[in-house]
Amino acid sequence: MFLIPASLIVINDIAAYVFGFFFWKTLFIKLSPKKTWEGFIGASFATIVSAFPLANIMGRFQWLTCPREDLSTGWHHCDPDPMFKPQHYSFPGW
């Protein structure tokens, strides 16, 4: 529950810098003169696009999906919560 949001914050910050650096045109706010609309929009898009594969990759590791009751470092086996199991959905008529 901590790694995905922290990773997305890092991705957002790096993407804002990259998009703002390469497409710097429109200033976002005078309070922070290096912030641009291009950086904001690019970072938002990069964060949303990267959230799905990141959650998919991290959800495959049991040590990220199994609850821990102590601080031991041993390997932990459990039946993951249904929230962490892949679901397949189909659209009617497709």
C-alpha positions in Angstrom: 0.0 0.0 0.0 3.0 2.3 0.2 5.2 1.4 -2.7 2.8 2.1 -5.6 1.8 5.7 -4.4 5.4 6.5 -3.6 6.6 5.2 -7.0 3.9 7.2 -8.8 5.0 10.4 -7.0 8.5 9.8 -8.3 7.3 9.1 -11.8 5.1 12.2 -11.7 8.0 14.4 -10.6 10.4 13.1 -13.1 7.9 13.3 -16.0 7.0 16.9 -15.0 10.7 17.9 -15.2 11.2 16.1 -18.5 8.1 17.5 -20.2 8.6 20.9 -18.8 12.3 20.9 -19.9 11.6 19.9 -23.5 8.3 21.6 -24.1 8.7 24.7 -21.9 6.3 27.4 -23.2 3.5 28.4 -20.9 4.2 29.3 -17.3 1.9 27.6 -14.8 2.1 29.9 -11.8 4.2 32.9 -10.9 4.9 31.6 -7.4 7.2 28.9 -9.0 8.6 30.3 -12.2 9.9 26.9 -13.6 6.5 25.2 -13.5 4.7 24.9 -16.9 1.4 23.7 -18.2 3.3 21.3 -20.5 5.0 19.7 -17.5 1.8 19.4 -15.6 -0.2 17.8 -18.4 2.7 15.5 -19.5 3.3 14.4 -15.9 -0.4 13.7 -15.4 -0.6 11.6 -18.5 2.7 9.7 -17.7 1.5 9.0 -14.1 -1.9 7.6 -15.3 -0.3 5.5 -18.0 2.3 4.1 -15.7 0.0 3.3 -12.8 -1.6 0.3 -14.5 1.5 -1.6 -15.5 3.2 -0.8 -12.2 0.2 -2.2 -10.2 0.2 -5.2 -12.4 3.9 -5.9 -11.9 3.9 -5.3 -8.1 0.7 -7.3 -7.7 2.6 -10.5 -8.9 4.9 -10.6 -5.8 3.4 -12.4 -2.8 5.6 -10.4 -0.4 3.7 -7.3 -1.5 0.2 -8.8 -1.4 0.3 -11.0 1.7 -0.4 -9.3 5.1 2.4 -9.5 7.7 1.8 -10.0 11.3 5.3 -9.5 12.5 8.6 -8.0 11.3 10.3 -11.3 10.4 12.2 -11.5 7.1 11.3 -15.1 6.3 9.4 -16.0 3.1 5.7 -15.7 3.6 3.1 -17.9 1.8 -0.6 -17.0 1.8 -3.7 -17.1 -0.3 -3.9 -13.5 -1.6 -7.0 -11.4 -1.1 -9.4 -11.4 -4.1 -8.5 -7.8 -4.6 -5.0 -8.9 -5.7 -6.2 -11.6 -8.1 -6.6 -10.8 -11.8 -10.1 -10.3 -13.0 -11.2 -10.7 -16.6 -14.1 -8.6 -17.8 -15.9 -8.7 -21.1 -18.2 -6.2 -22.7 -21.6 -7.6 -23.9 -21.9 -7.7 -27.6 -18.2 -7.5 -28.4 
